[in-house]
Amino acid sequence: MEERISSARAAALIGVKTQTLAKWRCLGKGPSGWIQVSATHVTYPISEVEQFLAAREAATATPLEAGQVQR
């Protein structure tokens, strides 16, 4: 079974508030694979949070950070 983390932990790793994650869930943004365990508890697969962070980092990387040669 895949390791899951709370929305509070996911928000801390991403660097946003838990309310932002809640808004993203409504908008279909942010890490996927979340499960609402109860009315007040949501969990995310750690792998999806890591994948979201990697994609976000890649999207904001400068060409030199991404390993591309500037000409």
PQR file of N, CA, C, O and H, with PARSE charges and radii, in Angstrom:
ATOM      1  N   MET A   1       0.844  -1.190   0.000 -0.4000 1.5000
ATOM      2  CA  MET A   1       0.000   0.000   0.000 -0.0000 2.0000
ATOM      3  C   MET A   1       0.884   1.246   0.000  0.5500 1.7000
ATOM      4  O   MET A   1       1.904   1.301   0.686 -0.5500 1.4000
ATOM      5  N   GLU A   2       0.482   2.216  -0.762 -0.4000 1.5000
ATOM      6  CA  GLU A   2       1.268   3.434  -0.913 -0.0000 2.0000
ATOM      7  C   GLU A   2       1.168   4.309   0.339  0.5500 1.7000
ATOM      8  O   GLU A   2       0.113   4.419   0.964 -0.5500 1.4000
ATOM      9  H   GLU A   2      -0.347   2.171  -1.320  0.4000 1.0000
ATOM     10  N   GLU A   3       2.300   4.927   0.681 -0.4000 1.5000
ATOM     11  CA  GLU A   3       2.324   5.829   1.826 -0.0000 2.0000
ATOM     12  C   GLU A   3       1.521   7.086   1.514  0.5500 1.7000
ATOM     13  O   GLU A   3       1.636   7.660   0.432 -0.5500 1.4000
ATOM     14  H   GLU A   3       3.157   4.838   0.173  0.4000 1.0000
ATOM     15  N   ARG A   4       0.709   7.500   2.477 -0.4000 1.5000
ATOM     16  CA  ARG A   4      -0.128   8.689   2.313 -0.0000 2.0000
ATOM     17  C   ARG A   4       0.217   9.674   3.417  0.5500 1.7000
ATOM     18  O   ARG A   4       0.619   9.283   4.513 -0.5500 1.4000
ATOM     19  H   ARG A   4       0.615   7.033   3.357  0.4000 1.0000
ATOM     20  N   ILE A   5       0.052  10.968   3.111 -0.4000 1.5000
ATOM     21  CA  ILE A   5       0.310  12.000   4.099 -0.0000 2.0000
ATOM     22  C   ILE A   5      -0.915  12.900   4.217  0.5500 1.7000
ATOM     23  O   ILE A   5      -1.738  12.979   3.304 -0.5500 1.4000
ATOM     24  H   ILE A   5      -0.275  11.285   2.221  0.4000 1.0000
ATOM     25  N   SER A   6      -1.020  13.570   5.347 -0.4000 1.5000
ATOM     26  CA  SER A   6      -2.153  14.463   5.575 -0.0000 2.0000
ATOM     27  C   SER A   6      -2.059  15.687   4.679  0.5500 1.7000
ATOM     28  O   SER A   6      -0.995  16.003   4.146 -0.5500 1.4000
ATOM     29  H   SER A   6      -0.352  13.506   6.088  0.4000 1.0000
ATOM     30  N   SER A   7      -3.181  16.366   4.522 -0.4000 1.5000
ATOM     31  CA  SER A   7      -3.174  17.595   3.728 -0.0000 2.0000
ATOM     32  C   SER A   7      -2.304  18.650   4.402  0.5500 1.7000
ATOM     33  O   SER A   7      -1.699  19.472   3.713 -0.5500 1.4000
ATOM     34  H   SER A   7      -4.045  16.109   4.955  0.4000 1.0000
ATOM     35  N   ALA A   8      -2.227  18.646   5.719 -0.4000 1.5000
ATOM     36  CA  ALA A   8      -1.370  19.608   6.422 -0.0000 2.0000
ATOM     37  C   ALA A   8       0.096  19.370   6.088  0.5500 1.7000
ATOM     38  O   ALA A   8       0.848  20.319   5.868 -0.5500 1.4000
ATOM     39  H   ALA A   8      -2.718  17.978   6.278  0.4000 1.0000
ATOM     40  N   ARG A   9       0.501  18.103   6.050 -0.4000 1.5000
ATOM     41  CA  ARG A   9       1.893  17.777   5.713 -0.0000 2.0000
ATOM     42  C   ARG A   9       2.166  18.083   4.243  0.5500 1.7000
ATOM     43  O   ARG A   9       3.228  18.610   3.909 -0.5500 1.4000
ATOM     44  H   ARG A   9      -0.110  17.332   6.228  0.4000 1.0000
ATOM     45  N   ALA A  10       1.225  17.762   3.367 -0.4000 1.5000
ATOM     46  CA  ALA A  10       1.391  18.049   1.942 -0.0000 2.0000
ATOM     47  C   ALA A  10       1.527  19.557   1.719  0.5500 1.7000
ATOM     48  O   ALA A  10       2.376  20.001   0.946 -0.5500 1.4000
ATOM     49  H   ALA A  10       0.363  17.334   3.638  0.4000 1.0000
ATOM     50  N   ALA A  11       0.698  20.331   2.392 -0.4000 1.5000
ATOM     51  CA  ALA A  11       0.755  21.786   2.257 -0.0000 2.0000
ATOM     52  C   ALA A  11       2.110  22.311   2.728  0.5500 1.7000
ATOM     53  O   ALA A  11       2.687  23.199   2.101 -0.5500 1.4000
ATOM     54  H   ALA A  11       0.009  19.970   3.021  0.4000 1.0000
ATOM     55  N   ALA A  12       2.613  21.763   3.830 -0.4000 1.5000
ATOM     56  CA  ALA A  12       3.911  22.193   4.350 -0.0000 2.0000
ATOM     57  C   ALA A  12       5.025  21.873   3.355  0.5500 1.7000
ATOM     58  O   ALA A  12       5.914  22.697   3.143 -0.5500 1.4000
ATOM     59  H   ALA A  12       2.143  21.042   4.340  0.4000 1.0000
ATOM     60  N   LEU A  13       4.990  20.698   2.747 -0.4000 1.5000
ATOM     61  CA  LEU A  13       6.013  20.318   1.768 -0.0000 2.0000
ATOM     62  C   LEU A  13       5.965  21.219   0.532  0.5500 1.7000
ATOM     63  O   LEU A  13       7.003  21.590  -0.017 -0.5500 1.4000
ATOM     64  H   LEU A  13       4.268  20.029   2.919  0.4000 1.0000
ATOM     65  N   ILE A  14       4.763  21.562   0.105 -0.4000 1.5000
ATOM     66  CA  ILE A  14       4.590  22.385  -1.097 -0.0000 2.0000
ATOM     67  C   ILE A  14       4.866  23.859  -0.793  0.5500 1.7000
ATOM     68  O   ILE A  14       5.299  24.616  -1.662 -0.5500 1.4000
ATOM     69  H   ILE A  14       3.920  21.261   0.551  0.4000 1.0000
ATOM     70  N   GLY A  15       4.607  24.247   0.455 -0.4000 1.5000
ATOM     71  CA  GLY A  15       4.830  25.638   0.843 -0.0000 2.0000
ATOM     72  C   GLY A  15       3.607  26.514   0.685  0.5500 1.7000
ATOM     73  O   GLY A  15       3.718  27.708   0.409 -0.5500 1.4000
ATOM     74  H   GLY A  15       4.256  23.632   1.161  0.4000 1.0000
ATOM     75  N   VAL A  16       2.426  25.912   0.863 -0.4000 1.5000
ATOM     76  CA  VAL A  16       1.171  26.659   0.796 -0.0000 2.0000
ATOM     77  C   VAL A  16       0.354  26.349   2.045  0.5500 1.7000
ATOM     78  O   VAL A  16       0.694  25.452   2.816 -0.5500 1.4000
ATOM     79  H   VAL A  16       2.335  24.942   1.088  0.4000 1.0000
ATOM     80  N   LYS A  17      -0.717  27.095   2.231 -0.4000 1.5000
ATOM     81  CA  LYS A  17      -1.621  26.844   3.347 -0.0000 2.0000
ATOM     82  C   LYS A  17      -2.545  25.679   3.007  0.5500 1.7000
ATOM     83  O   LYS A  17      -2.787  25.392   1.834 -0.5500 1.4000
ATOM     84  H   LYS A  17      -0.993  27.824   1.604  0.4000 1.0000
ATOM     85  N   THR A  18      -3.057  25.013   4.032 -0.4000 1.5000
ATOM     86  CA  THR A  18      -3.990  23.907   3.799 -0.0000 2.0000
ATOM     87  C   THR A  18      -5.231  24.408   3.067  0.5500 1.7000
ATOM     88  O   THR A  18      -5.829  23.666   2.287 -0.5500 1.4000
ATOM     89  H   THR A  18      -2.860  25.246   4.985  0.4000 1.0000
ATOM     90  N   GLN A  19      -5.621  25.645   3.307 -0.4000 1.5000
ATOM     91  CA  GLN A  19      -6.783  26.213   2.618 -0.0000 2.0000
ATOM     92  C   GLN A  19      -6.521  26.325   1.121  0.5500 1.7000
ATOM     93  O   GLN A  19      -7.435  26.167   0.311 -0.5500 1.4000
ATOM     94  H   GLN A  19      -5.136  26.247   3.941  0.4000 1.0000
ATOM     95  N   THR A  20      -5.269  26.598   0.756 -0.4000 1.5000
ATOM     96  CA  THR A  20      -4.916  26.657  -0.668 -0.0000 2.0000
ATOM     97  C   THR A  20      -5.083  25.276  -1.299  0.5500 1.7000
ATOM     98  O   THR A  20      -5.615  25.158  -2.403 -0.5500 1.4000
ATOM     99  H   THR A  20      -4.527  26.726   1.414  0.4000 1.0000
ATOM    100  N   LEU A  21      -4.632  24.234  -0.604 -0.4000 1.5000
ATOM    101  CA  LEU A  21      -4.822  22.870  -1.122 -0.0000 2.0000
ATOM    102  C   LEU A  21      -6.303  22.555  -1.286  0.5500 1.7000
ATOM    103  O   LEU A  21      -6.700  21.939  -2.275 -0.5500 1.4000
ATOM    104  H   LEU A  21      -4.200  24.330   0.293  0.4000 1.0000
ATOM    105  N   ALA A  22      -7.117  22.969  -0.330 -0.4000 1.5000
ATOM    106  CA  ALA A  22      -8.559  22.730  -0.418 -0.0000 2.0000
ATOM    107  C   ALA A  22      -9.138  23.424  -1.649  0.5500 1.7000
ATOM    108  O   ALA A  22      -9.970  22.858  -2.357 -0.5500 1.4000
ATOM    109  H   ALA A  22      -6.795  23.470   0.473  0.4000 1.0000
ATOM    110  N   LYS A  23      -8.694  24.643  -1.893 -0.4000 1.5000
ATOM    111  CA  LYS A  23      -9.167  25.380  -3.065 -0.0000 2.0000
ATOM    112  C   LYS A  23      -8.719  24.683  -4.342  0.5500 1.7000
ATOM    113  O   LYS A  23      -9.498  24.542  -5.284 -0.5500 1.4000
ATOM    114  H   LYS A  23      -8.018  25.104  -1.318  0.4000 1.0000
ATOM    115  N   TRP A  24      -7.448  24.243  -4.374 -0.4000 1.5000
ATOM    116  CA  TRP A  24      -6.932  23.534  -5.543 -0.0000 2.0000
ATOM    117  C   TRP A  24      -7.734  22.271  -5.823  0.5500 1.7000
ATOM    118  O   TRP A  24      -7.988  21.942  -6.982 -0.5500 1.4000
ATOM    119  H   TRP A  24      -6.815  24.357  -3.609  0.4000 1.0000
ATOM    120  N   ARG A  25      -8.140  21.550  -4.756 -0.4000 1.5000
ATOM    121  CA  ARG A  25      -8.942  20.330  -4.962 -0.0000 2.0000
ATOM    122  C   ARG A  25     -10.240  20.671  -5.687  0.5500 1.7000
ATOM    123  O   ARG A  25     -10.661  19.943  -6.585 -0.5500 1.4000
ATOM    124  H   ARG A  25      -7.934  21.817  -3.815  0.4000 1.0000
ATOM    125  N   CYS A  26     -10.871  21.771  -5.299 -0.4000 1.5000
ATOM    126  CA  CYS A  26     -12.125  22.193  -5.944 -0.0000 2.0000
ATOM    127  C   CYS A  26     -11.898  22.597  -7.394  0.5500 1.7000
ATOM    128  O   CYS A  26     -12.772  22.418  -8.243 -0.5500 1.4000
ATOM    129  H   CYS A  26     -10.529  22.363  -4.569  0.4000 1.0000
ATOM    130  N   LEU A  27     -10.720  23.141  -7.670 -0.4000 1.5000
ATOM    131  CA  LEU A  27     -10.401  23.615  -9.020 -0.0000 2.0000
ATOM    132  C   LEU A  27      -9.731  22.552  -9.893  0.5500 1.7000
ATOM    133  O   LEU A  27      -9.473  22.792 -11.072 -0.5500 1.4000
ATOM    134  H   LEU A  27     -10.010  23.286  -6.981  0.4000 1.0000
ATOM    135  N   GLY A  28      -9.449  21.385  -9.322 -0.4000 1.5000
ATOM    136  CA  GLY A  28      -8.785  20.322 -10.079 -0.0000 2.0000
ATOM    137  C   GLY A  28      -7.300  20.575 -10.268  0.5500 1.7000
ATOM    138  O   GLY A  28      -6.698  20.063 -11.211 -0.5500 1.4000
ATOM    139  H   GLY A  28      -9.659  21.189  -8.364  0.4000 1.0000
ATOM    140  N   LYS A  29      -6.704  21.359  -9.378 -0.4000 1.5000
ATOM    141  CA  LYS A  29      -5.277  21.666  -9.452 -0.0000 2.0000
ATOM    142  C   LYS A  29      -4.548  20.949  -8.318  0.5500 1.7000
ATOM    143  O   LYS A  29      -5.167  20.288  -7.485 -0.5500 1.4000
ATOM    144  H   LYS A  29      -7.193  21.775  -8.611  0.4000 1.0000
ATOM    145  N   GLY A  30      -3.228  21.092  -8.303 -0.4000 1.5000
ATOM    146  CA  GLY A  30      -2.433  20.521  -7.216 -0.0000 2.0000
ATOM    147  C   GLY A  30      -2.208  19.033  -7.390  0.5500 1.7000
ATOM    148  O   GLY A  30      -2.524  18.464  -8.435 -0.5500 1.4000
ATOM    149  H   GLY A  30      -2.726  21.629  -8.980  0.4000 1.0000
ATOM    150  N   PRO A  31      -1.654  18.400  -6.352 -0.5600 1.5000
ATOM    151  CA  PRO A  31      -1.375  16.963  -6.430  0.2800 2.0000
ATOM    152  C   PRO A  31      -2.660  16.154  -6.590  0.5500 1.7000
ATOM    153  O   PRO A  31      -3.687  16.482  -5.996 -0.5500 1.4000
ATOM    154  N   SER A  32      -2.594  15.117  -7.380 -0.4000 1.5000
ATOM    155  CA  SER A  32      -3.772  14.271  -7.580 -0.0000 2.0000
ATOM    156  C   SER A  32      -3.736  13.089  -6.616  0.5500 1.7000
ATOM    157  O   SER A  32      -2.781  12.919  -5.858 -0.5500 1.4000
ATOM    158  H   SER A  32      -1.760  14.851  -7.863  0.4000 1.0000
ATOM    159  N   GLY A  33      -4.773  12.290  -6.656 -0.4000 1.5000
ATOM    160  CA  GLY A  33      -4.825  11.078  -5.849 -0.0000 2.0000
ATOM    161  C   GLY A  33      -5.290  11.275  -4.426  0.5500 1.7000
ATOM    162  O   GLY A  33      -5.183  10.362  -3.608 -0.5500 1.4000
ATOM    163  H   GLY A  33      -5.549  12.429  -7.272  0.4000 1.0000
ATOM    164  N   TRP A  34      -5.806  12.450  -4.114 -0.4000 1.5000
ATOM    165  CA  TRP A  34      -6.240  12.703  -2.746 -0.0000 2.0000
ATOM    166  C   TRP A  34      -7.503  11.910  -2.420  0.5500 1.7000
ATOM    167  O   TRP A  34      -8.313  11.597  -3.292 -0.5500 1.4000
ATOM    168  H   TRP A  34      -5.893  13.192  -4.779  0.4000 1.0000
ATOM    169  N   ILE A  35      -7.640  11.599  -1.142 -0.4000 1.5000
ATOM    170  CA  ILE A  35      -8.813  10.875  -0.653 -0.0000 2.0000
ATOM    171  C   ILE A  35      -9.341  11.606   0.570  0.5500 1.7000
ATOM    172  O   ILE A  35      -8.579  11.951   1.473 -0.5500 1.4000
ATOM    173  H   ILE A  35      -6.982  11.853  -0.433  0.4000 1.0000
ATOM    174  N   GLN A  36     -10.637  11.840   0.598 -0.4000 1.5000
ATOM    175  CA  GLN A  36     -11.256  12.447   1.772 -0.0000 2.0000
ATOM    176  C   GLN A  36     -11.634  11.328   2.719  0.5500 1.7000
ATOM    177  O   GLN A  36     -12.597  10.598   2.486 -0.5500 1.4000
ATOM    178  H   GLN A  36     -11.256  11.560  -0.135  0.4000 1.0000
ATOM    179  N   VAL A  37     -10.860  11.199   3.798 -0.4000 1.5000
ATOM    180  CA  VAL A  37     -11.037  10.127   4.771 -0.0000 2.0000
ATOM    181  C   VAL A  37     -12.252  10.397   5.653  0.5500 1.7000
ATOM    182  O   VAL A  37     -12.995   9.478   5.996 -0.5500 1.4000
ATOM    183  H   VAL A  37     -10.078  11.792   3.987  0.4000 1.0000
ATOM    184  N   SER A  38     -12.447  11.650   6.013 -0.4000 1.5000
ATOM    185  CA  SER A  38     -13.610  12.070   6.795 -0.0000 2.0000
ATOM    186  C   SER A  38     -13.958  13.490   6.380  0.5500 1.7000
ATOM    187  O   SER A  38     -13.359  14.038   5.455 -0.5500 1.4000
ATOM    188  H   SER A  38     -11.844  12.397   5.734  0.4000 1.0000
ATOM    189  N   ALA A  39     -14.911  14.073   7.053 -0.4000 1.5000
ATOM    190  CA  ALA A  39     -15.324  15.436   6.710 -0.0000 2.0000
ATOM    191  C   ALA A  39     -14.203  16.450   6.896  0.5500 1.7000
ATOM    192  O   ALA A  39     -14.211  17.512   6.272 -0.5500 1.4000
ATOM    193  H   ALA A  39     -15.397  13.627   7.805  0.4000 1.0000
ATOM    194  N   THR A  40     -13.239  16.125   7.751 -0.4000 1.5000
ATOM    195  CA  THR A  40     -12.165  17.081   8.052 -0.0000 2.0000
ATOM    196  C   THR A  40     -10.764  16.553   7.774  0.5500 1.7000
ATOM    197  O   THR A  40      -9.784  17.222   8.102 -0.5500 1.4000
ATOM    198  H   THR A  40     -13.232  15.263   8.258  0.4000 1.0000
ATOM    199  N   HIS A  41     -10.646  15.375   7.181 -0.4000 1.5000
ATOM    200  CA  HIS A  41      -9.315  14.784   6.981 -0.0000 2.0000
ATOM    201  C   HIS A  41      -9.149  14.297   5.538  0.5500 1.7000
ATOM    202  O   HIS A  41      -9.908  13.456   5.055 -0.5500 1.4000
ATOM    203  H   HIS A  41     -11.442  14.831   6.915  0.4000 1.0000
ATOM    204  N   VAL A  42      -8.127  14.855   4.860 -0.4000 1.5000
ATOM    205  CA  VAL A  42      -7.806  14.492   3.479 -0.0000 2.0000
ATOM    206  C   VAL A  42      -6.360  14.022   3.454  0.5500 1.7000
ATOM    207  O   VAL A  42      -5.495  14.604   4.108 -0.5500 1.4000
ATOM    208  H   VAL A  42      -7.511  15.538   5.252  0.4000 1.0000
ATOM    209  N   THR A  43      -6.103  12.956   2.687 -0.4000 1.5000
ATOM    210  CA  THR A  43      -4.731  12.470   2.543 -0.0000 2.0000
ATOM    211  C   THR A  43      -4.326  12.470   1.076  0.5500 1.7000
ATOM    212  O   THR A  43      -5.160  12.409   0.172 -0.5500 1.4000
ATOM    213  H   THR A  43      -6.806  12.483   2.156  0.4000 1.0000
ATOM    214  N   TYR A  44      -3.006  12.540   0.876 -0.4000 1.5000
ATOM    215  CA  TYR A  44      -2.409  12.526  -0.466 -0.0000 2.0000
ATOM    216  C   TYR A  44      -1.356  11.432  -0.527  0.5500 1.7000
ATOM    217  O   TYR A  44      -0.673  11.182   0.466 -0.5500 1.4000
ATOM    218  H   TYR A  44      -2.329  12.589   1.610  0.4000 1.0000
ATOM    219  N   PRO A  45      -1.210  10.772  -1.675 -0.5600 1.5000
ATOM    220  CA  PRO A  45      -0.084   9.850  -1.837  0.2800 2.0000
ATOM    221  C   PRO A  45       1.212  10.667  -1.864  0.5500 1.7000
ATOM    222  O   PRO A  45       1.302  11.659  -2.588 -0.5500 1.4000
ATOM    223  N   ILE A  46       2.198  10.264  -1.094 -0.4000 1.5000
ATOM    224  CA  ILE A  46       3.462  10.990  -1.047 -0.0000 2.0000
ATOM    225  C   ILE A  46       4.090  11.069  -2.439  0.5500 1.7000
ATOM    226  O   ILE A  46       4.714  12.074  -2.780 -0.5500 1.4000
ATOM    227  H   ILE A  46       2.125   9.458  -0.506  0.4000 1.0000
ATOM    228  N   SER A  47       3.929  10.023  -3.237 -0.4000 1.5000
ATOM    229  CA  SER A  47       4.514  10.028  -4.583 -0.0000 2.0000
ATOM    230  C   SER A  47       3.893  11.114  -5.465  0.5500 1.7000
ATOM    231  O   SER A  47       4.590  11.712  -6.284 -0.5500 1.4000
ATOM    232  H   SER A  47       3.422   9.207  -2.960  0.4000 1.0000
ATOM    233  N   GLU A  48       2.596  11.373  -5.309 -0.4000 1.5000
ATOM    234  CA  GLU A  48       1.925  12.414  -6.095 -0.0000 2.0000
ATOM    235  C   GLU A  48       2.389  13.805  -5.663  0.5500 1.7000
ATOM    236  O   GLU A  48       2.541  14.699  -6.495 -0.5500 1.4000
ATOM    237  H   GLU A  48       2.030  10.887  -4.643  0.4000 1.0000
ATOM    238  N   VAL A  49       2.611  13.982  -4.365 -0.4000 1.5000
ATOM    239  CA  VAL A  49       3.104  15.270  -3.867 -0.0000 2.0000
ATOM    240  C   VAL A  49       4.519  15.509  -4.395  0.5500 1.7000
ATOM    241  O   VAL A  49       4.846  16.614  -4.829 -0.5500 1.4000
ATOM    242  H   VAL A  49       2.487  13.255  -3.689  0.4000 1.0000
ATOM    243  N   GLU A  50       5.357  14.472  -4.356 -0.4000 1.5000
ATOM    244  CA  GLU A  50       6.720  14.599  -4.873 -0.0000 2.0000
ATOM    245  C   GLU A  50       6.719  14.884  -6.369  0.5500 1.7000
ATOM    246  O   GLU A  50       7.503  15.704  -6.848 -0.5500 1.4000
ATOM    247  H   GLU A  50       5.092  13.574  -4.003  0.4000 1.0000
ATOM    248  N   GLN A  51       5.847  14.214  -7.103 -0.4000 1.5000
ATOM    249  CA  GLN A  51       5.737  14.432  -8.550 -0.0000 2.0000
ATOM    250  C   GLN A  51       5.259  15.858  -8.837  0.5500 1.7000
ATOM    251  O   GLN A  51       5.764  16.504  -9.755 -0.5500 1.4000
ATOM    252  H   GLN A  51       5.210  13.549  -6.714  0.4000 1.0000
ATOM    253  N   PHE A  52       4.300  16.350  -8.069 -0.4000 1.5000
ATOM    254  CA  PHE A  52       3.807  17.712  -8.231 -0.0000 2.0000
ATOM    255  C   PHE A  52       4.934  18.714  -7.980  0.5500 1.7000
ATOM    256  O   PHE A  52       5.091  19.676  -8.732 -0.5500 1.4000
ATOM    257  H   PHE A  52       3.890  15.825  -7.323  0.4000 1.0000
ATOM    258  N   LEU A  53       5.711  18.489  -6.931 -0.4000 1.5000
ATOM    259  CA  LEU A  53       6.824  19.384  -6.617 -0.0000 2.0000
ATOM    260  C   LEU A  53       7.873  19.377  -7.724  0.5500 1.7000
ATOM    261  O   LEU A  53       8.396  20.429  -8.091 -0.5500 1.4000
ATOM    262  H   LEU A  53       5.583  17.707  -6.320  0.4000 1.0000
ATOM    263  N   ALA A  54       8.180  18.197  -8.256 -0.4000 1.5000
ATOM    264  CA  ALA A  54       9.172  18.090  -9.327 -0.0000 2.0000
ATOM    265  C   ALA A  54       8.694  18.816 -10.583  0.5500 1.7000
ATOM    266  O   ALA A  54       9.472  19.517 -11.232 -0.5500 1.4000
ATOM    267  H   ALA A  54       7.755  17.343  -7.958  0.4000 1.0000
ATOM    268  N   ALA A  55       7.425  18.651 -10.924 -0.4000 1.5000
ATOM    269  CA  ALA A  55       6.877  19.314 -12.111 -0.0000 2.0000
ATOM    270  C   ALA A  55       6.861  20.820 -11.921  0.5500 1.7000
ATOM    271  O   ALA A  55       7.164  21.566 -12.852 -0.5500 1.4000
ATOM    272  H   ALA A  55       6.793  18.082 -10.397  0.4000 1.0000
ATOM    273  N   ARG A  56       6.515  21.269 -10.738 -0.4000 1.5000
ATOM    274  CA  ARG A  56       6.483  22.702 -10.455 -0.0000 2.0000
ATOM    275  C   ARG A  56       7.885  23.298 -10.492  0.5500 1.7000
ATOM    276  O   ARG A  56       8.087  24.407 -10.988 -0.5500 1.4000
ATOM    277  H   ARG A  56       6.269  20.663  -9.982  0.4000 1.0000
ATOM    278  N   GLU A  57       8.838  22.560  -9.970 -0.4000 1.5000
ATOM    279  CA  GLU A  57      10.226  23.019 -10.000 -0.0000 2.0000
ATOM    280  C   GLU A  57      10.747  23.081 -11.431  0.5500 1.7000
ATOM    281  O   GLU A  57      11.431  24.036 -11.800 -0.5500 1.4000
ATOM    282  H   GLU A  57       8.674  21.660  -9.567  0.4000 1.0000
ATOM    283  N   ALA A  58      10.433  22.078 -12.234 -0.4000 1.5000
ATOM    284  CA  ALA A  58      10.882  22.045 -13.630 -0.0000 2.0000
ATOM    285  C   ALA A  58      10.265  23.196 -14.423  0.5500 1.7000
ATOM    286  O   ALA A  58      10.914  23.776 -15.293 -0.5500 1.4000
ATOM    287  H   ALA A  58       9.877  21.302 -11.934  0.4000 1.0000
ATOM    288  N   ALA A  59       9.021  23.517 -14.121 -0.4000 1.5000
ATOM    289  CA  ALA A  59       8.333  24.588 -14.847 -0.0000 2.0000
ATOM    290  C   ALA A  59       8.892  25.960 -14.508  0.5500 1.7000
ATOM    291  O   ALA A  59       8.802  26.880 -15.320 -0.5500 1.4000
ATOM    292  H   ALA A  59       8.494  23.045 -13.415  0.4000 1.0000
ATOM    293  N   THR A  60       9.465  26.110 -13.325 -0.4000 1.5000
ATOM    294  CA  THR A  60       9.975  27.412 -12.913 -0.0000 2.0000
ATOM    295  C   THR A  60      11.495  27.517 -13.019  0.5500 1.7000
ATOM    296  O   THR A  60      12.067  28.560 -12.704 -0.5500 1.4000
ATOM    297  H   THR A  60       9.539  25.362 -12.665  0.4000 1.0000
ATOM    298  N   ALA A  61      12.151  26.444 -13.460 -0.4000 1.5000
ATOM    299  CA  ALA A  61      13.613  26.452 -13.578 -0.0000 2.0000
ATOM    300  C   ALA A  61      14.050  27.336 -14.739  0.5500 1.7000
ATOM    301  O   ALA A  61      13.401  27.392 -15.784 -0.5500 1.4000
ATOM    302  H   ALA A  61      11.687  25.596 -13.716  0.4000 1.0000
ATOM    303  N   THR A  62      15.153  28.015 -14.529 -0.4000 1.5000
ATOM    304  CA  THR A  62      15.729  28.792 -15.630 -0.0000 2.0000
ATOM    305  C   THR A  62      16.431  27.824 -16.565  0.5500 1.7000
ATOM    306  O   THR A  62      16.714  26.695 -16.163 -0.5500 1.4000
ATOM    307  H   THR A  62      15.680  27.969 -13.680  0.4000 1.0000
ATOM    308  N   PRO A  63      16.724  28.222 -17.797 -0.5600 1.5000
ATOM    309  CA  PRO A  63      17.406  27.315 -18.727  0.2800 2.0000
ATOM    310  C   PRO A  63      18.712  26.752 -18.162  0.5500 1.7000
ATOM    311  O   PRO A  63      19.020  25.581 -18.386 -0.5500 1.4000
ATOM    312  N   LEU A  64      19.477  27.553 -17.443 -0.4000 1.5000
ATOM    313  CA  LEU A  64      20.732  27.059 -16.880 -0.0000 2.0000
ATOM    314  C   LEU A  64      20.484  26.053 -15.761  0.5500 1.7000
ATOM    315  O   LEU A  64      21.223  25.078 -15.626 -0.5500 1.4000
ATOM    316  H   LEU A  64      19.227  28.504 -17.260  0.4000 1.0000
ATOM    317  N   GLU A  65      19.456  26.285 -14.967 -0.4000 1.5000
ATOM    318  CA  GLU A  65      19.111  25.338 -13.900 -0.0000 2.0000
ATOM    319  C   GLU A  65      18.636  24.027 -14.490  0.5500 1.7000
ATOM    320  O   GLU A  65      18.879  22.966 -13.915 -0.5500 1.4000
ATOM    321  H   GLU A  65      18.856  27.077 -15.077  0.4000 1.0000
ATOM    322  N   ALA A  66      17.974  24.079 -15.609 -0.4000 1.5000
ATOM    323  CA  ALA A  66      17.426  22.881 -16.246 -0.0000 2.0000
ATOM    324  C   ALA A  66      18.504  22.117 -17.006  0.5500 1.7000
ATOM    325  O   ALA A  66      18.209  21.089 -17.616 -0.5500 1.4000
ATOM    326  H   ALA A  66      17.776  24.941 -16.077  0.4000 1.0000
ATOM    327  N   GLY A  67      19.740  22.593 -16.983 -0.4000 1.5000
ATOM    328  CA  GLY A  67      20.826  21.884 -17.640 -0.0000 2.0000
ATOM    329  C   GLY A  67      21.010  22.250 -19.094  0.5500 1.7000
ATOM    330  O   GLY A  67      21.753  21.575 -19.807 -0.5500 1.4000
ATOM    331  H   GLY A  67      19.980  23.428 -16.487  0.4000 1.0000
ATOM    332  N   GLN A  68      20.357  23.296 -19.551 -0.4000 1.5000
ATOM    333  CA  GLN A  68      20.492  23.710 -20.943 -0.0000 2.0000
ATOM    334  C   GLN A  68      21.628  24.716 -21.067  0.5500 1.7000
ATOM    335  O   GLN A  68      21.869  25.510 -20.158 -0.5500 1.4000
ATOM    336  H   GLN A  68      19.754  23.844 -18.972  0.4000 1.0000
ATOM    337  N   VAL A  69      22.301  24.676 -22.162 -0.4000 1.5000
ATOM    338  CA  VAL A  69      23.413  25.585 -22.411 -0.0000 2.0000
ATOM    339  C   VAL A  69      22.868  26.860 -23.029  0.5500 1.7000
ATOM    340  O   VAL A  69      22.107  26.823 -23.996 -0.5500 1.4000
ATOM    341  H   VAL A  69      22.106  24.031 -22.901  0.4000 1.0000
ATOM    342  N   GLN A  70      23.269  27.995 -22.454 -0.4000 1.5000
ATOM    343  CA  GLN A  70      22.858  29.268 -23.004 -0.0000 2.0000
ATOM    344  C   GLN A  70      23.774  29.651 -24.154  0.5500 1.7000
ATOM    345  O   GLN A  70      24.996  29.568 -24.026 -0.5500 1.4000
ATOM    346  H   GLN A  70      23.887  28.026 -21.669  0.4000 1.0000
ATOM    347  N   ARG A  71      23.206  30.065 -25.266 -0.4000 1.5000
ATOM    348  CA  ARG A  71      24.009  30.420 -26.449 -0.0000 2.0000
ATOM    349  C   ARG A  71      23.834  31.862 -26.785  0.5500 1.7000
ATOM    350  O   ARG A  71      24.428  32.348 -27.748 -0.5500 1.4000
ATOM    351  H   ARG A  71      22.214  30.133 -25.370  0.4000 1.0000
TER
END
